[in-house]
Amino acid sequence: MKKISENSIFFGSYSFFLSLAAIIAAAAVVVSSPVLRMSKEDAARLADSEKGESNAYPLIVLDAGHGGEDGGAVAPDGTCEKDINLNIAKYACAVLLSLGFDCRMTRDGDFMLSDGEGGGKKMRDLKNRVAFTDGGDCIFVSVHQNKFPQQSCSGTQVYYSKNDEGSKDLASILQNNAREYLQKNNTRQIKRAGSEIFVLDRCTVPAVLVECGFLSNPAELKLLETDEYQKKLGCVIALSVVSFLSSGADAHPS
């Protein structure tokens, strides 16, 4: 089992505290939640800090689901899942990069990750996404949208890989943050992924898949289509990743 190296995260260090304060401040700008507002003392400490310490954090792989000819779920108004996924992943990546994390997107445009033409393109696409984690010492977050026949279904739900104990911890943090900052009435619980979710079935590092919302729910669709809400989801993902990396032993399963 691949693990995040012990020296890849600063636990309780001044450097890590500044990074956490910065991401809370960034999230506060778009989420506008009192809980996320940084204190004057923290802001001053951040402004006075020198960013000379080594940022030996693990690689963060952000996977915007679908792309190209694979549009994913399609809303009643024709909105494609692939486009919302990409925007949210870009926002999360931008925040993490601004903090000095090594963050990589599996795709940064509207395309599949397939090689050549012919059959089996979807399977090659999925395998190429998982291949981003081949070096280990990383975490994997796949961004998706949900759809269901009943329009009443709504809310973020996070699935986690069975292959690494840290996956469940990351999923819990993400689910709780989505509820805390965006969806107060969300009662959904995290779920252990089976073989039907290929990327989580094959990843051997901490890995989760975030179903951000339901394209089939009219009210939630309106939110998901807005730049503001996409930014909020991106910030929640980024905040959750940093919280997970500060969780100590939970990020280093034995």
RAFEN-V706007 format. One record per pair of residues at least 12 apart in sequence whose C-alpha atoms are under 7 Angstrom apart, sorted by the first residue. I is the first residue (numbers start at 1). J is the second residue. If there is no record, write none. Layout:
BEGIN
((I:J) (I:J))
END
This chain:
BEGIN
((1:204) (2:136) (2:204) (2:205) (3:136) (3:137) (3:205) (3:252) (3:253) (4:58) (4:137) (4:138) (4:251) (4:252) (5:137) (8:56) (8:57) (8:58) (9:56) (9:57) (9:245) (11:246) (11:248) (18:46) (19:99) (20:242) (21:38) (21:42) (23:239) (24:36) (24:37) (24:38) (24:239) (25:37) (25:38) (27:235) (30:228) (30:231) (30:232) (31:232) (33:181) (55:100) (57:101) (58:102) (58:137) (58:138) (59:102) (59:103) (59:137) (59:138) (59:139) (60:102) (60:103) (60:104) (60:138) (60:139) (60:140) (61:103) (61:104) (61:105) (61:106) (61:139) (61:140) (61:141) (62:89) (62:104) (62:105) (62:106) (62:140) (62:141) (62:142) (63:105) (63:106) (63:107) (63:141) (63:142) (63:143) (64:85) (64:86) (64:89) (64:106) (64:107) (64:142) (64:143) (64:144) (65:82) (65:85) (65:142) (65:143) (65:144) (66:82) (66:112) (67:82) (67:110) (67:111) (67:112) (68:110) (68:111) (68:112) (73:147) (75:215) (75:216) (81:145) (85:143) (85:144) (87:230) (88:230) (88:231) (88:233) (88:234) (89:143) (89:234) (91:231) (91:234) (92:234) (92:235) (92:237) (92:238) (95:238) (96:238) (106:129) (112:125) (113:125) (113:128) (126:199) (130:199) (130:202) (130:203) (136:205) (138:205) (139:205) (139:206) (139:207) (140:206) (140:207) (140:208) (141:207) (141:208) (141:209) (142:208) (142:209) (142:210) (143:209) (143:210) (143:211) (144:210) (144:211) (144:212) (145:211) (145:212) (145:213) (145:214) (145:215) (146:211) (146:213) (146:214) (146:215) (147:214) (147:215) (147:216) (148:216) (151:216) (151:217) (152:217) (153:214) (153:217) (154:213) (154:214) (154:217) (154:220) (155:183) (155:186) (155:212) (155:213) (155:214) (156:178) (156:211) (156:212) (156:213) (157:175) (157:188) (157:189) (157:190) (157:210) (157:211) (157:212) (158:171) (158:175) (158:190) (158:191) (158:208) (158:209) (158:210) (158:211) (159:171) (159:190) (159:191) (159:192) (159:193) (159:208) (159:209) (159:210) (160:191) (160:192) (160:193) (160:200) (160:207) (160:208) (160:209) (161:192) (161:193) (161:200) (161:201) (161:207) (161:208) (162:192) (162:193) (163:203) (163:204) (164:204) (164:205) (164:206) (165:253) (166:206) (166:250) (166:251) (166:253) (167:206) (167:207) (167:208) (169:250) (170:244) (171:190) (171:208) (172:190) (173:240) (173:244) (174:237) (174:240) (175:190) (177:236) (177:240) (178:236))
END
